[in-house]
Amino acid sequence: MPEFSEKVDIYALGLILLEMSTDIDRMTYHEKNATFDLLKKDRTILSNHNLENFEKELILALTEIEP
């Protein structure tokens, strides 16, 4: 069984912050998944989300795989 730590909570916090900072609730299921996939795989947040640079940097920092 894998061991979980507070890092799991920090990652989830980054995803929640992304959801709260964007209009992701108005997106289709496919658009949401594409947004999360870009964040996870490419470490990119689309520019059409209108986030400030510090918000993008914080979300990217919180969702690092190896913090």
mmCIF file as Biopython writes it, N, C-alpha, C and O atoms, coordinates in Angstrom:
data_model
#
loop_
_atom_site.group_PDB
_atom_site.id
_atom_site.type_symbol
_atom_site.label_atom_id
_atom_site.label_alt_id
_atom_site.label_comp_id
_atom_site.label_asym_id
_atom_site.label_entity_id
_atom_site.label_seq_id
_atom_site.pdbx_PDB_ins_code
_atom_site.Cartn_x
_atom_site.Cartn_y
_atom_site.Cartn_z
_atom_site.occupancy
_atom_site.B_iso_or_equiv
_atom_site.auth_seq_id
_atom_site.auth_asym_id
_atom_site.pdbx_PDB_model_num
ATOM 1   N N  . MET A ? 1  ? 0.848   -1.176 0.000   1.0 0.0 1  A 1 
ATOM 2   C CA . MET A ? 1  ? 0.000   0.000  0.000   1.0 0.0 1  A 1 
ATOM 3   C C  . MET A ? 1  ? 0.898   1.246  0.000   1.0 0.0 1  A 1 
ATOM 4   O O  . MET A ? 1  ? 1.821   1.346  0.809   1.0 0.0 1  A 1 
ATOM 5   N N  . PRO A ? 2  ? 0.629   2.194  -0.906  1.0 0.0 2  A 1 
ATOM 6   C CA . PRO A ? 2  ? 1.472   3.395  -0.963  1.0 0.0 2  A 1 
ATOM 7   C C  . PRO A ? 2  ? 1.269   4.275  0.267   1.0 0.0 2  A 1 
ATOM 8   O O  . PRO A ? 2  ? 0.189   4.324  0.856   1.0 0.0 2  A 1 
ATOM 9   N N  . GLU A ? 3  ? 2.320   4.950  0.623   1.0 0.0 3  A 1 
ATOM 10  C CA . GLU A ? 3  ? 2.276   5.885  1.742   1.0 0.0 3  A 1 
ATOM 11  C C  . GLU A ? 3  ? 1.892   7.269  1.202   1.0 0.0 3  A 1 
ATOM 12  O O  . GLU A ? 3  ? 2.449   7.727  0.204   1.0 0.0 3  A 1 
ATOM 13  N N  . PHE A ? 4  ? 0.960   7.914  1.853   1.0 0.0 4  A 1 
ATOM 14  C CA . PHE A ? 4  ? 0.544   9.253  1.463   1.0 0.0 4  A 1 
ATOM 15  C C  . PHE A ? 4  ? 1.004   10.240 2.521   1.0 0.0 4  A 1 
ATOM 16  O O  . PHE A ? 4  ? 1.084   9.910  3.704   1.0 0.0 4  A 1 
ATOM 17  N N  . SER A ? 5  ? 1.300   11.439 2.087   1.0 0.0 5  A 1 
ATOM 18  C CA . SER A ? 5  ? 1.725   12.481 3.018   1.0 0.0 5  A 1 
ATOM 19  C C  . SER A ? 5  ? 0.935   13.751 2.738   1.0 0.0 5  A 1 
ATOM 20  O O  . SER A ? 5  ? -0.025  13.755 1.968   1.0 0.0 5  A 1 
ATOM 21  N N  . GLU A ? 6  ? 1.364   14.822 3.381   1.0 0.0 6  A 1 
ATOM 22  C CA . GLU A ? 6  ? 0.696   16.115 3.181   1.0 0.0 6  A 1 
ATOM 23  C C  . GLU A ? 6  ? 0.878   16.630 1.759   1.0 0.0 6  A 1 
ATOM 24  O O  . GLU A ? 6  ? 0.178   17.556 1.351   1.0 0.0 6  A 1 
ATOM 25  N N  . LYS A ? 7  ? 1.804   16.051 0.995   1.0 0.0 7  A 1 
ATOM 26  C CA . LYS A ? 7  ? 2.022   16.475 -0.384  1.0 0.0 7  A 1 
ATOM 27  C C  . LYS A ? 7  ? 0.773   16.252 -1.236  1.0 0.0 7  A 1 
ATOM 28  O O  . LYS A ? 7  ? 0.508   17.012 -2.167  1.0 0.0 7  A 1 
ATOM 29  N N  . VAL A ? 8  ? 0.015   15.219 -0.918  1.0 0.0 8  A 1 
ATOM 30  C CA . VAL A ? 8  ? -1.227  14.941 -1.645  1.0 0.0 8  A 1 
ATOM 31  C C  . VAL A ? 8  ? -2.211  16.085 -1.426  1.0 0.0 8  A 1 
ATOM 32  O O  . VAL A ? 8  ? -2.904  16.498 -2.356  1.0 0.0 8  A 1 
ATOM 33  N N  . ASP A ? 9  ? -2.274  16.591 -0.209  1.0 0.0 9  A 1 
ATOM 34  C CA . ASP A ? 9  ? -3.179  17.697 0.101   1.0 0.0 9  A 1 
ATOM 35  C C  . ASP A ? 9  ? -2.765  18.970 -0.623  1.0 0.0 9  A 1 
ATOM 36  O O  . ASP A ? 9  ? -3.617  19.723 -1.093  1.0 0.0 9  A 1 
ATOM 37  N N  . ILE A ? 10 ? -1.468  19.214 -0.713  1.0 0.0 10 A 1 
ATOM 38  C CA . ILE A ? 10 ? -0.961  20.412 -1.381  1.0 0.0 10 A 1 
ATOM 39  C C  . ILE A ? 10 ? -1.296  20.364 -2.870  1.0 0.0 10 A 1 
ATOM 40  O O  . ILE A ? 10 ? -1.698  21.373 -3.450  1.0 0.0 10 A 1 
ATOM 41  N N  . TYR A ? 11 ? -1.130  19.191 -3.489  1.0 0.0 11 A 1 
ATOM 42  C CA . TYR A ? 11 ? -1.460  19.028 -4.907  1.0 0.0 11 A 1 
ATOM 43  C C  . TYR A ? 11 ? -2.947  19.307 -5.134  1.0 0.0 11 A 1 
ATOM 44  O O  . TYR A ? 11 ? -3.316  20.026 -6.062  1.0 0.0 11 A 1 
ATOM 45  N N  . ALA A ? 12 ? -3.791  18.738 -4.285  1.0 0.0 12 A 1 
ATOM 46  C CA . ALA A ? 12 ? -5.235  18.957 -4.405  1.0 0.0 12 A 1 
ATOM 47  C C  . ALA A ? 12 ? -5.571  20.427 -4.215  1.0 0.0 12 A 1 
ATOM 48  O O  . ALA A ? 12 ? -6.461  20.952 -4.885  1.0 0.0 12 A 1 
ATOM 49  N N  . LEU A ? 13 ? -4.870  21.094 -3.309  1.0 0.0 13 A 1 
ATOM 50  C CA . LEU A ? 13 ? -5.090  22.526 -3.103  1.0 0.0 13 A 1 
ATOM 51  C C  . LEU A ? 13 ? -4.795  23.313 -4.374  1.0 0.0 13 A 1 
ATOM 52  O O  . LEU A ? 13 ? -5.505  24.268 -4.688  1.0 0.0 13 A 1 
ATOM 53  N N  . GLY A ? 14 ? -3.763  22.925 -5.101  1.0 0.0 14 A 1 
ATOM 54  C CA . GLY A ? 14 ? -3.451  23.580 -6.367  1.0 0.0 14 A 1 
ATOM 55  C C  . GLY A ? 14 ? -4.562  23.420 -7.384  1.0 0.0 14 A 1 
ATOM 56  O O  . GLY A ? 14 ? -4.900  24.366 -8.096  1.0 0.0 14 A 1 
ATOM 57  N N  . LEU A ? 15 ? -5.129  22.230 -7.456  1.0 0.0 15 A 1 
ATOM 58  C CA . LEU A ? 15 ? -6.244  21.996 -8.384  1.0 0.0 15 A 1 
ATOM 59  C C  . LEU A ? 15 ? -7.481  22.797 -7.978  1.0 0.0 15 A 1 
ATOM 60  O O  . LEU A ? 15 ? -8.183  23.348 -8.825  1.0 0.0 15 A 1 
ATOM 61  N N  . ILE A ? 16 ? -7.732  22.851 -6.684  1.0 0.0 16 A 1 
ATOM 62  C CA . ILE A ? 16 ? -8.876  23.619 -6.189  1.0 0.0 16 A 1 
ATOM 63  C C  . ILE A ? 16 ? -8.676  25.103 -6.480  1.0 0.0 16 A 1 
ATOM 64  O O  . ILE A ? 16 ? -9.614  25.788 -6.888  1.0 0.0 16 A 1 
ATOM 65  N N  . LEU A ? 17 ? -7.462  25.601 -6.271  1.0 0.0 17 A 1 
ATOM 66  C CA . LEU A ? 17 ? -7.171  27.006 -6.567  1.0 0.0 17 A 1 
ATOM 67  C C  . LEU A ? 17 ? -7.381  27.309 -8.046  1.0 0.0 17 A 1 
ATOM 68  O O  . LEU A ? 17 ? -7.901  28.368 -8.396  1.0 0.0 17 A 1 
ATOM 69  N N  . LEU A ? 18 ? -6.981  26.390 -8.908  1.0 0.0 18 A 1 
ATOM 70  C CA . LEU A ? 18 ? -7.212  26.572 -10.346 1.0 0.0 18 A 1 
ATOM 71  C C  . LEU A ? 18 ? -8.707  26.655 -10.635 1.0 0.0 18 A 1 
ATOM 72  O O  . LEU A ? 18 ? -9.150  27.506 -11.406 1.0 0.0 18 A 1 
ATOM 73  N N  . GLU A ? 19 ? -9.469  25.781 -10.024 1.0 0.0 19 A 1 
ATOM 74  C CA . GLU A ? 19 ? -10.921 25.796 -10.237 1.0 0.0 19 A 1 
ATOM 75  C C  . GLU A ? 19 ? -11.550 27.084 -9.732  1.0 0.0 19 A 1 
ATOM 76  O O  . GLU A ? 19 ? -12.430 27.649 -10.381 1.0 0.0 19 A 1 
ATOM 77  N N  . MET A ? 20 ? -11.096 27.547 -8.568  1.0 0.0 20 A 1 
ATOM 78  C CA . MET A ? 20 ? -11.668 28.761 -7.980  1.0 0.0 20 A 1 
ATOM 79  C C  . MET A ? 20 ? -11.269 30.016 -8.739  1.0 0.0 20 A 1 
ATOM 80  O O  . MET A ? 20 ? -12.010 30.999 -8.743  1.0 0.0 20 A 1 
ATOM 81  N N  . SER A ? 21 ? -10.110 29.992 -9.379  1.0 0.0 21 A 1 
ATOM 82  C CA . SER A ? 21 ? -9.585  31.175 -10.054 1.0 0.0 21 A 1 
ATOM 83  C C  . SER A ? 21 ? -10.041 31.304 -11.496 1.0 0.0 21 A 1 
ATOM 84  O O  . SER A ? 21 ? -9.797  32.328 -12.134 1.0 0.0 21 A 1 
ATOM 85  N N  . THR A ? 22 ? -10.693 30.288 -12.013 1.0 0.0 22 A 1 
ATOM 86  C CA . THR A ? 22 ? -11.122 30.302 -13.409 1.0 0.0 22 A 1 
ATOM 87  C C  . THR A ? 22 ? -12.615 30.012 -13.492 1.0 0.0 22 A 1 
ATOM 88  O O  . THR A ? 22 ? -13.271 29.746 -12.485 1.0 0.0 22 A 1 
ATOM 89  N N  . ASP A ? 23 ? -13.122 30.069 -14.684 1.0 0.0 23 A 1 
ATOM 90  C CA . ASP A ? 23 ? -14.537 29.729 -14.886 1.0 0.0 23 A 1 
ATOM 91  C C  . ASP A ? 23 ? -14.662 28.269 -15.308 1.0 0.0 23 A 1 
ATOM 92  O O  . ASP A ? 23 ? -15.428 27.928 -16.210 1.0 0.0 23 A 1 
ATOM 93  N N  . ILE A ? 24 ? -13.901 27.424 -14.643 1.0 0.0 24 A 1 
ATOM 94  C CA . ILE A ? 24 ? -13.843 26.012 -15.021 1.0 0.0 24 A 1 
ATOM 95  C C  . ILE A ? 24 ? -15.196 25.318 -14.819 1.0 0.0 24 A 1 
ATOM 96  O O  . ILE A ? 24 ? -15.478 24.311 -15.469 1.0 0.0 24 A 1 
ATOM 97  N N  . ASP A ? 25 ? -16.025 25.846 -13.929 1.0 0.0 25 A 1 
ATOM 98  C CA . ASP A ? 25 ? -17.345 25.243 -13.725 1.0 0.0 25 A 1 
ATOM 99  C C  . ASP A ? 25 ? -18.261 25.432 -14.928 1.0 0.0 25 A 1 
ATOM 100 O O  . ASP A ? 25 ? -19.268 24.736 -15.057 1.0 0.0 25 A 1 
ATOM 101 N N  . ARG A ? 26 ? -17.918 26.371 -15.810 1.0 0.0 26 A 1 
ATOM 102 C CA . ARG A ? 26 ? -18.707 26.595 -17.022 1.0 0.0 26 A 1 
ATOM 103 C C  . ARG A ? 26 ? -18.171 25.829 -18.224 1.0 0.0 26 A 1 
ATOM 104 O O  . ARG A ? 26 ? -18.730 25.904 -19.318 1.0 0.0 26 A 1 
ATOM 105 N N  . MET A ? 27 ? -17.091 25.097 -18.015 1.0 0.0 27 A 1 
ATOM 106 C CA . MET A ? 27 ? -16.482 24.333 -19.106 1.0 0.0 27 A 1 
ATOM 107 C C  . MET A ? 27 ? -17.176 22.986 -19.268 1.0 0.0 27 A 1 
ATOM 108 O O  . MET A ? 27 ? -17.819 22.475 -18.352 1.0 0.0 27 A 1 
ATOM 109 N N  . THR A ? 28 ? -17.022 22.436 -20.461 1.0 0.0 28 A 1 
ATOM 110 C CA . THR A ? 28 ? -17.509 21.080 -20.680 1.0 0.0 28 A 1 
ATOM 111 C C  . THR A ? 28 ? -16.564 20.100 -19.998 1.0 0.0 28 A 1 
ATOM 112 O O  . THR A ? 28 ? -15.455 20.465 -19.609 1.0 0.0 28 A 1 
ATOM 113 N N  . TYR A ? 29 ? -16.998 18.881 -19.857 1.0 0.0 29 A 1 
ATOM 114 C CA . TYR A ? 29 ? -16.174 17.836 -19.247 1.0 0.0 29 A 1 
ATOM 115 C C  . TYR A ? 29 ? -14.854 17.695 -19.999 1.0 0.0 29 A 1 
ATOM 116 O O  . TYR A ? 29 ? -13.797 17.555 -19.384 1.0 0.0 29 A 1 
ATOM 117 N N  . HIS A ? 30 ? -14.916 17.729 -21.309 1.0 0.0 30 A 1 
ATOM 118 C CA . HIS A ? 30 ? -13.709 17.595 -22.128 1.0 0.0 30 A 1 
ATOM 119 C C  . HIS A ? 30 ? -12.743 18.761 -21.897 1.0 0.0 30 A 1 
ATOM 120 O O  . HIS A ? 30 ? -11.535 18.554 -21.780 1.0 0.0 30 A 1 
ATOM 121 N N  . GLU A ? 31 ? -13.271 19.977 -21.833 1.0 0.0 31 A 1 
ATOM 122 C CA . GLU A ? 31 ? -12.423 21.153 -21.602 1.0 0.0 31 A 1 
ATOM 123 C C  . GLU A ? 31 ? -11.756 21.108 -20.225 1.0 0.0 31 A 1 
ATOM 124 O O  . GLU A ? 31 ? -10.588 21.471 -20.083 1.0 0.0 31 A 1 
ATOM 125 N N  . LYS A ? 32 ? -12.502 20.662 -19.218 1.0 0.0 32 A 1 
ATOM 126 C CA . LYS A ? 32 ? -11.924 20.521 -17.878 1.0 0.0 32 A 1 
ATOM 127 C C  . LYS A ? 32 ? -10.778 19.523 -17.889 1.0 0.0 32 A 1 
ATOM 128 O O  . LYS A ? 32 ? -9.697  19.791 -17.364 1.0 0.0 32 A 1 
ATOM 129 N N  . ASN A ? 33 ? -11.027 18.374 -18.493 1.0 0.0 33 A 1 
ATOM 130 C CA . ASN A ? 33 ? -9.980  17.353 -18.549 1.0 0.0 33 A 1 
ATOM 131 C C  . ASN A ? 33 ? -8.762  17.836 -19.319 1.0 0.0 33 A 1 
ATOM 132 O O  . ASN A ? 33 ? -7.630  17.548 -18.931 1.0 0.0 33 A 1 
ATOM 133 N N  . ALA A ? 34 ? -8.979  18.558 -20.392 1.0 0.0 34 A 1 
ATOM 134 C CA . ALA A ? 34 ? -7.864  19.098 -21.172 1.0 0.0 34 A 1 
ATOM 135 C C  . ALA A ? 34 ? -7.070  20.099 -20.342 1.0 0.0 34 A 1 
ATOM 136 O O  . ALA A ? 34 ? -5.841  20.123 -20.411 1.0 0.0 34 A 1 
ATOM 137 N N  . THR A ? 35 ? -7.757  20.923 -19.559 1.0 0.0 35 A 1 
ATOM 138 C CA . THR A ? 35 ? -7.090  21.902 -18.701 1.0 0.0 35 A 1 
ATOM 139 C C  . THR A ? 35 ? -6.234  21.207 -17.657 1.0 0.0 35 A 1 
ATOM 140 O O  . THR A ? 35 ? -5.086  21.592 -17.437 1.0 0.0 35 A 1 
ATOM 141 N N  . PHE A ? 36 ? -6.789  20.176 -17.005 1.0 0.0 36 A 1 
ATOM 142 C CA . PHE A ? 36 ? -6.033  19.447 -15.985 1.0 0.0 36 A 1 
ATOM 143 C C  . PHE A ? 36 ? -4.894  18.642 -16.609 1.0 0.0 36 A 1 
ATOM 144 O O  . PHE A ? 36 ? -3.824  18.525 -16.011 1.0 0.0 36 A 1 
ATOM 145 N N  . ASP A ? 37 ? -5.108  18.090 -17.794 1.0 0.0 37 A 1 
ATOM 146 C CA . ASP A ? 37 ? -4.037  17.346 -18.474 1.0 0.0 37 A 1 
ATOM 147 C C  . ASP A ? 37 ? -2.875  18.268 -18.844 1.0 0.0 37 A 1 
ATOM 148 O O  . ASP A ? 37 ? -1.712  17.902 -18.674 1.0 0.0 37 A 1 
ATOM 149 N N  . LEU A ? 38 ? -3.187  19.462 -19.349 1.0 0.0 38 A 1 
ATOM 150 C CA . LEU A ? 38 ? -2.125  20.424 -19.671 1.0 0.0 38 A 1 
ATOM 151 C C  . LEU A ? 38 ? -1.331  20.791 -18.433 1.0 0.0 38 A 1 
ATOM 152 O O  . LEU A ? 38 ? -0.106  20.901 -18.484 1.0 0.0 38 A 1 
ATOM 153 N N  . LEU A ? 39 ? -2.020  20.979 -17.333 1.0 0.0 39 A 1 
ATOM 154 C CA . LEU A ? 39 ? -1.349  21.322 -16.089 1.0 0.0 39 A 1 
ATOM 155 C C  . LEU A ? 39 ? -0.452  20.178 -15.627 1.0 0.0 39 A 1 
ATOM 156 O O  . LEU A ? 39 ? 0.694   20.391 -15.233 1.0 0.0 39 A 1 
ATOM 157 N N  . LYS A ? 40 ? -0.986  18.982 -15.680 1.0 0.0 40 A 1 
ATOM 158 C CA . LYS A ? 40 ? -0.246  17.817 -15.183 1.0 0.0 40 A 1 
ATOM 159 C C  . LYS A ? 40 ? 0.911   17.427 -16.096 1.0 0.0 40 A 1 
ATOM 160 O O  . LYS A ? 40 ? 2.026   17.217 -15.620 1.0 0.0 40 A 1 
ATOM 161 N N  . LYS A ? 41 ? 0.666   17.329 -17.387 1.0 0.0 41 A 1 
ATOM 162 C CA . LYS A ? 41 ? 1.673   16.810 -18.318 1.0 0.0 41 A 1 
ATOM 163 C C  . LYS A ? 41 ? 2.625   17.877 -18.837 1.0 0.0 41 A 1 
ATOM 164 O O  . LYS A ? 41 ? 3.835   17.656 -18.885 1.0 0.0 41 A 1 
ATOM 165 N N  . ASP A ? 42 ? 2.092   19.028 -19.225 1.0 0.0 42 A 1 
ATOM 166 C CA . ASP A ? 42 ? 2.906   20.063 -19.862 1.0 0.0 42 A 1 
ATOM 167 C C  . ASP A ? 42 ? 3.273   21.203 -18.925 1.0 0.0 42 A 1 
ATOM 168 O O  . ASP A ? 42 ? 4.052   22.084 -19.289 1.0 0.0 42 A 1 
ATOM 169 N N  . ARG A ? 43 ? 2.702   21.188 -17.692 1.0 0.0 43 A 1 
ATOM 170 C CA . ARG A ? 43 ? 2.965   22.255 -16.719 1.0 0.0 43 A 1 
ATOM 171 C C  . ARG A ? 43 ? 2.592   23.611 -17.299 1.0 0.0 43 A 1 
ATOM 172 O O  . ARG A ? 43 ? 3.330   24.586 -17.157 1.0 0.0 43 A 1 
ATOM 173 N N  . THR A ? 44 ? 1.428   23.658 -17.960 1.0 0.0 44 A 1 
ATOM 174 C CA . THR A ? 44 ? 0.954   24.858 -18.642 1.0 0.0 44 A 1 
ATOM 175 C C  . THR A ? 44 ? -0.456  25.196 -18.183 1.0 0.0 44 A 1 
ATOM 176 O O  . THR A ? 44 ? -1.289  24.314 -17.976 1.0 0.0 44 A 1 
ATOM 177 N N  . ILE A ? 45 ? -0.702  26.481 -18.031 1.0 0.0 45 A 1 
ATOM 178 C CA . ILE A ? 45 ? -2.047  26.986 -17.765 1.0 0.0 45 A 1 
ATOM 179 C C  . ILE A ? 45 ? -2.404  27.877 -18.944 1.0 0.0 45 A 1 
ATOM 180 O O  . ILE A ? 45 ? -1.662  28.804 -19.268 1.0 0.0 45 A 1 
ATOM 181 N N  . LEU A ? 46 ? -3.514  27.609 -19.575 1.0 0.0 46 A 1 
ATOM 182 C CA . LEU A ? 46 ? -3.909  28.368 -20.760 1.0 0.0 46 A 1 
ATOM 183 C C  . LEU A ? 46 ? -4.068  29.851 -20.448 1.0 0.0 46 A 1 
ATOM 184 O O  . LEU A ? 46 ? -4.528  30.224 -19.368 1.0 0.0 46 A 1 
ATOM 185 N N  . SER A ? 47 ? -3.690  30.674 -21.387 1.0 0.0 47 A 1 
ATOM 186 C CA . SER A ? 47 ? -3.754  32.125 -21.193 1.0 0.0 47 A 1 
ATOM 187 C C  . SER A ? 47 ? -5.192  32.641 -21.168 1.0 0.0 47 A 1 
ATOM 188 O O  . SER A ? 47 ? -5.440  33.736 -20.664 1.0 0.0 47 A 1 
ATOM 189 N N  . ASN A ? 48 ? -6.135  31.881 -21.699 1.0 0.0 48 A 1 
ATOM 190 C CA . ASN A ? 48 ? -7.519  32.359 -21.710 1.0 0.0 48 A 1 
ATOM 191 C C  . ASN A ? 48 ? -8.197  32.245 -20.344 1.0 0.0 48 A 1 
ATOM 192 O O  . ASN A ? 48 ? -9.375  32.575 -20.204 1.0 0.0 48 A 1 
ATOM 193 N N  . HIS A ? 49 ? -7.454  31.777 -19.338 1.0 0.0 49 A 1 
ATOM 194 C CA . HIS A ? 49 ? -8.017  31.708 -17.984 1.0 0.0 49 A 1 
ATOM 195 C C  . HIS A ? 49 ? -7.888  33.023 -17.229 1.0 0.0 49 A 1 
ATOM 196 O O  . HIS A ? 49 ? -8.426  33.164 -16.131 1.0 0.0 49 A 1 
ATOM 197 N N  . ASN A ? 50 ? -7.173  33.992 -17.813 1.0 0.0 50 A 1 
ATOM 198 C CA . ASN A ? 50 ? -7.053  35.341 -17.247 1.0 0.0 50 A 1 
ATOM 199 C C  . ASN A ? 50 ? -6.550  35.346 -15.806 1.0 0.0 50 A 1 
ATOM 200 O O  . ASN A ? 50 ? -7.089  36.055 -14.956 1.0 0.0 50 A 1 
ATOM 201 N N  . LEU A ? 51 ? -5.534  34.567 -15.542 1.0 0.0 51 A 1 
ATOM 202 C CA . LEU A ? 51 ? -4.924  34.551 -14.218 1.0 0.0 51 A 1 
ATOM 203 C C  . LEU A ? 51 ? -3.737  35.494 -14.186 1.0 0.0 51 A 1 
ATOM 204 O O  . LEU A ? 51 ? -3.058  35.682 -15.195 1.0 0.0 51 A 1 
ATOM 205 N N  . GLU A ? 52 ? -3.490  36.077 -13.042 1.0 0.0 52 A 1 
ATOM 206 C CA . GLU A ? 52 ? -2.294  36.890 -12.845 1.0 0.0 52 A 1 
ATOM 207 C C  . GLU A ? 52 ? -1.085  35.963 -12.792 1.0 0.0 52 A 1 
ATOM 208 O O  . GLU A ? 52 ? -1.220  34.771 -12.516 1.0 0.0 52 A 1 
ATOM 209 N N  . ASN A ? 53 ? 0.084   36.511 -13.054 1.0 0.0 53 A 1 
ATOM 210 C CA . ASN A ? 53 ? 1.300   35.691 -13.042 1.0 0.0 53 A 1 
ATOM 211 C C  . ASN A ? 53 ? 1.529   35.011 -11.703 1.0 0.0 53 A 1 
ATOM 212 O O  . ASN A ? 53 ? 1.922   33.845 -11.667 1.0 0.0 53 A 1 
ATOM 213 N N  . PHE A ? 54 ? 1.289   35.721 -10.589 1.0 0.0 54 A 1 
ATOM 214 C CA . PHE A ? 54 ? 1.519   35.113 -9.285  1.0 0.0 54 A 1 
ATOM 215 C C  . PHE A ? 54 ? 0.560   33.951 -9.035  1.0 0.0 54 A 1 
ATOM 216 O O  . PHE A ? 54 ? 0.916   32.989 -8.354  1.0 0.0 54 A 1 
ATOM 217 N N  . GLU A ? 55 ? -0.666  34.036 -9.587  1.0 0.0 55 A 1 
ATOM 218 C CA . GLU A ? 55 ? -1.617  32.941 -9.434  1.0 0.0 55 A 1 
ATOM 219 C C  . GLU A ? 55 ? -1.148  31.714 -10.214 1.0 0.0 55 A 1 
ATOM 220 O O  . GLU A ? 55 ? -1.208  30.589 -9.716  1.0 0.0 55 A 1 
ATOM 221 N N  . LYS A ? 56 ? -0.681  31.943 -11.441 1.0 0.0 56 A 1 
ATOM 222 C CA . LYS A ? 56 ? -0.166  30.837 -12.249 1.0 0.0 56 A 1 
ATOM 223 C C  . LYS A ? 56 ? 1.030   30.186 -11.576 1.0 0.0 56 A 1 
ATOM 224 O O  . LYS A ? 56 ? 1.121   28.960 -11.508 1.0 0.0 56 A 1 
ATOM 225 N N  . GLU A ? 57 ? 1.955   31.013 -11.075 1.0 0.0 57 A 1 
ATOM 226 C CA . GLU A ? 57 ? 3.141   30.477 -10.417 1.0 0.0 57 A 1 
ATOM 227 C C  . GLU A ? 57 ? 2.777   29.683 -9.172  1.0 0.0 57 A 1 
ATOM 228 O O  . GLU A ? 57 ? 3.367   28.636 -8.907  1.0 0.0 57 A 1 
ATOM 229 N N  . LEU A ? 58 ? 1.813   30.173 -8.412  1.0 0.0 58 A 1 
ATOM 230 C CA . LEU A ? 58 ? 1.384   29.469 -7.200  1.0 0.0 58 A 1 
ATOM 231 C C  . LEU A ? 58 ? 0.747   28.130 -7.553  1.0 0.0 58 A 1 
ATOM 232 O O  . LEU A ? 58 ? 1.054   27.116 -6.927  1.0 0.0 58 A 1 
ATOM 233 N N  . ILE A ? 59 ? -0.130  28.115 -8.544  1.0 0.0 59 A 1 
ATOM 234 C CA . ILE A ? 59 ? -0.784  26.870 -8.953  1.0 0.0 59 A 1 
ATOM 235 C C  . ILE A ? 59 ? 0.256   25.871 -9.459  1.0 0.0 59 A 1 
ATOM 236 O O  . ILE A ? 59 ? 0.203   24.690 -9.116  1.0 0.0 59 A 1 
ATOM 237 N N  . LEU A ? 60 ? 1.198   26.341 -10.272 1.0 0.0 60 A 1 
ATOM 238 C CA . LEU A ? 60 ? 2.245   25.451 -10.772 1.0 0.0 60 A 1 
ATOM 239 C C  . LEU A ? 60 ? 3.109   24.910 -9.636  1.0 0.0 60 A 1 
ATOM 240 O O  . LEU A ? 60 ? 3.496   23.741 -9.652  1.0 0.0 60 A 1 
ATOM 241 N N  . ALA A ? 61 ? 3.408   25.746 -8.663  1.0 0.0 61 A 1 
ATOM 242 C CA . ALA A ? 61 ? 4.213   25.300 -7.519  1.0 0.0 61 A 1 
ATOM 243 C C  . ALA A ? 61 ? 3.464   24.279 -6.679  1.0 0.0 61 A 1 
ATOM 244 O O  . ALA A ? 61 ? 4.045   23.293 -6.227  1.0 0.0 61 A 1 
ATOM 245 N N  . LEU A ? 62 ? 2.178   24.514 -6.471  1.0 0.0 62 A 1 
ATOM 246 C CA . LEU A ? 62 ? 1.386   23.600 -5.641  1.0 0.0 62 A 1 
ATOM 247 C C  . LEU A ? 62 ? 1.177   22.241 -6.323  1.0 0.0 62 A 1 
ATOM 248 O O  . LEU A ? 62 ? 1.007   21.229 -5.643  1.0 0.0 62 A 1 
ATOM 249 N N  . THR A ? 63 ? 1.190   22.216 -7.634  1.0 0.0 63 A 1 
ATOM 250 C CA . THR A ? 63 ? 0.909   20.967 -8.350  1.0 0.0 63 A 1 
ATOM 251 C C  . THR A ? 63 ? 2.170   20.272 -8.882  1.0 0.0 63 A 1 
ATOM 252 O O  . THR A ? 63 ? 2.086   19.403 -9.751  1.0 0.0 63 A 1 
ATOM 253 N N  . GLU A ? 64 ? 3.318   20.656 -8.363  1.0 0.0 64 A 1 
ATOM 254 C CA . GLU A ? 64 ? 4.561   19.959 -8.742  1.0 0.0 64 A 1 
ATOM 255 C C  . GLU A ? 64 ? 4.474   18.492 -8.338  1.0 0.0 64 A 1 
ATOM 256 O O  . GLU A ? 64 ? 4.018   18.177 -7.239  1.0 0.0 64 A 1 
ATOM 257 N N  . ILE A ? 65 ? 4.903   17.606 -9.206  1.0 0.0 65 A 1 
ATOM 258 C CA . ILE A ? 65 ? 4.896   16.182 -8.894  1.0 0.0 65 A 1 
ATOM 259 C C  . ILE A ? 65 ? 5.957   15.862 -7.842  1.0 0.0 65 A 1 
ATOM 260 O O  . ILE A ? 65 ? 5.709   15.094 -6.912  1.0 0.0 65 A 1 
ATOM 261 N N  . GLU A ? 66 ? 7.130   16.451 -7.997  1.0 0.0 66 A 1 
ATOM 262 C CA . GLU A ? 66 ? 8.229   16.275 -7.043  1.0 0.0 66 A 1 
ATOM 263 C C  . GLU A ? 66 ? 8.560   17.625 -6.414  1.0 0.0 66 A 1 
ATOM 264 O O  . GLU A ? 66 ? 9.500   18.293 -6.843  1.0 0.0 66 A 1 
ATOM 265 N N  . PRO A ? 67 ? 7.789   18.034 -5.392  1.0 0.0 67 A 1 
ATOM 266 C CA . PRO A ? 67 ? 8.014   19.376 -4.799  1.0 0.0 67 A 1 
ATOM 267 C C  . PRO A ? 67 ? 9.345   19.463 -4.070  1.0 0.0 67 A 1 
ATOM 268 O O  . PRO A ? 67 ? 9.681   20.514 -3.523  1.0 0.0 67 A 1 
#
